[in-house]
Amino acid sequence: MTPKRIIKVGLDFDGVITYNPFRVARLAIAFLKHQILGIKKIGFFVPKNPWQRLLYYLIIVIPSAFPANGVTFLKKLTQSDKFEFFLITGRFNFVKNDTMAWLKYYGLDKVFKKIYVNNKNEQPHEFKKRIISLEKFDYFIEDNWDIVNFLNTQKVSAKIYWVYNIFDAFRKYQNKFPHLNKALEYIKNETFG
């Protein structure tokens, strides 16, 4: 099947573009939240004071220091006129400069047609849903299982691809991949053979 238009792909940042070893703790956090505390509704903590922001830096920003497996292939695909890539990060406004500096350092600041940062500190899942609807992506690649489930229940325009971690590998999901490279390969093969 040869598409007659450009394929639009949205990508999450932490855990998709970056490698964050703390991702493996997500299963334990989800278990605590859903099974022990009984919280069923999806929601993310928004850091407001300096101590909360410091903790966010220690858990999210600093460990996400390295590019994920697939960033080289992403750069290669951006040289094609068949794809447009968009970065959508749920990271909050107070780390926008760090995020942009990271992208520039690894030569990724010009890879994306547009970079969306959560400037208004919205709930990340709602922010991503809004941007997916705005841009009408064909695909969106996300690593957070709760966000993947949420987006699928919202019937967004994009096919949601999930980058899982080793402790989530047991979960059944049709479009799951161990890293960005595999997800991008699949999209390339699915759209252009």
C-alpha positions as CSV (number, residue, x, y, z in Angstrom):
1,M,0.0,0.0,0.0
2,T,1.5,3.3,-1.1
3,P,0.2,6.3,0.9
4,K,-0.8,9.4,-1.1
5,R,0.0,11.7,1.7
6,I,2.6,12.3,4.4
7,I,2.4,10.0,7.4
8,K,2.2,12.0,10.6
9,V,3.8,10.4,13.7
10,G,3.6,11.8,17.2
11,L,6.2,10.8,19.8
12,D,6.3,11.1,23.5
13,F,9.6,12.2,25.0
14,D,10.6,10.5,28.3
15,G,10.8,6.7,27.7
16,V,10.3,7.0,23.9
17,I,12.9,9.5,22.7
18,T,14.9,9.2,25.9
19,Y,15.9,6.2,27.9
20,N,15.0,6.5,31.5
21,P,15.9,3.5,33.7
22,F,13.3,4.5,36.3
23,R,10.6,3.5,33.9
24,V,10.8,0.0,35.4
25,A,9.3,1.3,38.6
26,R,6.1,2.3,36.8
27,L,4.5,-1.1,37.3
28,A,5.0,-0.9,41.1
29,I,3.7,2.6,41.2
30,A,0.6,1.7,39.2
31,F,0.0,-1.3,41.5
32,L,0.3,0.8,44.6
33,K,-2.0,3.5,43.1
34,H,-4.7,1.2,41.6
35,Q,-4.7,-1.9,43.9
36,I,-3.6,-0.5,47.3
37,L,-4.9,3.0,47.3
38,G,-7.9,2.2,45.1
39,I,-7.3,5.1,42.7
40,K,-8.8,4.1,39.4
41,K,-8.9,7.4,37.6
42,I,-5.8,8.4,35.6
43,G,-4.0,11.4,37.0
44,F,-0.5,12.7,37.4
45,F,1.1,14.7,40.1
46,V,2.0,18.3,39.0
47,P,5.0,19.7,41.0
48,K,4.3,23.2,42.4
49,N,6.8,24.0,45.0
50,P,10.6,23.9,44.8
51,W,10.9,20.6,46.7
52,Q,8.4,18.9,44.4
53,R,10.2,20.3,41.4
54,L,13.5,19.0,42.7
55,L,12.1,15.5,43.1
56,Y,10.7,15.7,39.5
57,Y,14.2,16.6,38.3
58,L,15.7,13.7,40.2
59,I,13.2,11.1,39.0
60,I,12.3,12.3,35.5
61,V,14.7,14.8,34.0
62,I,18.2,13.7,35.2
63,P,17.7,9.9,34.5
64,S,16.5,10.7,31.0
65,A,20.0,11.6,30.0
66,F,20.5,9.3,27.0
67,P,18.7,8.9,23.7
68,A,16.6,5.7,23.3
69,N,17.2,2.9,20.9
70,G,15.7,4.2,17.7
71,V,16.8,7.9,17.7
72,T,19.3,7.2,14.9
73,F,16.6,5.5,12.8
74,L,14.3,8.4,13.6
75,K,16.8,10.9,12.2
76,K,17.1,8.8,9.0
77,L,13.4,8.7,8.5
78,T,13.1,12.5,8.9
79,Q,15.2,12.8,5.7
80,S,12.4,11.1,3.8
81,D,9.5,13.1,2.4
82,K,7.1,10.4,3.5
83,F,7.0,11.2,7.2
84,E,6.5,14.1,9.5
85,F,7.4,13.7,13.2
86,F,6.1,15.7,16.1
87,L,7.3,15.6,19.7
88,I,4.6,15.8,22.4
89,T,6.0,15.8,25.9
90,G,3.9,15.8,29.0
91,R,6.9,17.4,30.8
92,F,5.8,20.5,32.7
93,N,6.7,24.1,31.7
94,F,9.4,24.5,34.4
95,V,11.6,22.0,32.6
96,K,11.0,23.3,29.1
97,N,14.5,24.8,28.8
98,D,16.1,21.6,29.9
99,T,14.1,19.6,27.4
100,M,15.0,21.9,24.5
101,A,18.7,21.9,25.6
102,W,18.7,18.1,25.6
103,L,17.1,18.0,22.1
104,K,19.8,20.4,20.8
105,Y,22.6,18.6,22.4
106,Y,21.7,15.3,20.6
107,G,20.9,17.0,17.3
108,L,17.1,16.4,17.6
109,D,15.9,20.0,17.8
110,K,15.4,20.2,14.0
111,V,14.1,16.6,13.6
112,F,10.5,17.4,14.5
113,K,8.1,19.4,12.4
114,K,6.7,20.8,15.7
115,I,7.6,20.3,19.4
116,Y,4.8,20.5,21.9
117,V,5.7,21.1,25.5
118,N,3.1,21.0,28.3
119,N,3.4,24.8,28.9
120,K,0.1,25.1,30.8
121,N,0.9,22.2,33.1
122,E,-2.1,20.2,32.0
123,Q,-2.6,16.6,33.0
124,P,-0.2,14.9,30.5
125,H,-2.8,12.4,29.2
126,E,-5.3,15.3,28.5
127,F,-2.6,17.4,26.9
128,K,-1.5,14.5,24.6
129,K,-5.1,13.8,23.7
130,R,-5.7,17.4,22.7
131,I,-2.5,17.6,20.6
132,I,-3.3,14.3,18.8
133,S,-6.7,15.6,18.0
134,L,-5.3,18.9,16.8
135,E,-2.7,17.4,14.5
136,K,-4.6,14.3,13.5
137,F,-1.7,12.0,13.7
138,D,-1.7,8.6,12.0
139,Y,0.4,7.2,14.8
140,F,1.4,8.1,18.3
141,I,4.1,6.3,20.2
142,E,3.8,6.4,24.0
143,D,5.5,4.5,26.8
144,N,3.1,5.0,29.7
145,W,0.6,2.2,29.9
146,D,-2.1,4.3,31.6
147,I,-1.9,6.9,28.9
148,V,-2.0,4.3,26.2
149,N,-5.2,2.9,27.7
150,F,-6.7,6.3,28.1
151,L,-6.0,7.3,24.5
152,N,-7.5,4.1,23.2
153,T,-10.7,4.7,25.2
154,Q,-10.9,8.3,23.8
155,K,-11.0,7.0,20.2
156,V,-8.3,9.4,19.0
157,S,-7.5,9.5,15.3
158,A,-4.0,8.0,15.8
159,K,-3.1,4.3,16.1
160,I,-1.4,4.1,19.5
161,Y,1.9,2.3,19.7
162,W,3.2,1.3,23.1
163,V,6.9,1.1,24.0
164,Y,6.9,-1.2,27.0
165,N,9.5,-1.9,29.6
166,I,10.7,-5.3,30.8
167,F,8.3,-5.5,33.7
168,D,5.3,-4.6,31.5
169,A,6.1,-7.1,28.7
170,F,3.5,-9.6,30.0
171,R,0.6,-7.2,29.2
172,K,-1.3,-8.0,26.1
173,Y,-1.5,-5.2,23.6
174,Q,-1.6,-5.5,19.8
175,N,0.9,-2.7,19.0
176,K,3.6,-3.0,21.6
177,F,7.3,-2.7,21.1
178,P,10.4,-3.0,23.3
179,H,11.9,0.3,22.0
180,L,11.4,3.2,19.6
181,N,13.4,1.5,16.8
182,K,11.0,-1.5,16.5
183,A,8.0,0.8,16.6
184,L,9.4,3.0,13.8
185,E,10.4,-0.1,11.7
186,Y,6.9,-1.4,12.0
187,I,5.3,1.9,11.0
188,K,7.6,2.1,8.0
189,N,6.8,-1.4,6.9
190,E,3.1,-1.0,7.6
191,T,2.8,2.1,5.5
192,F,5.4,1.6,2.7
193,G,6.1,-2.1,2.7
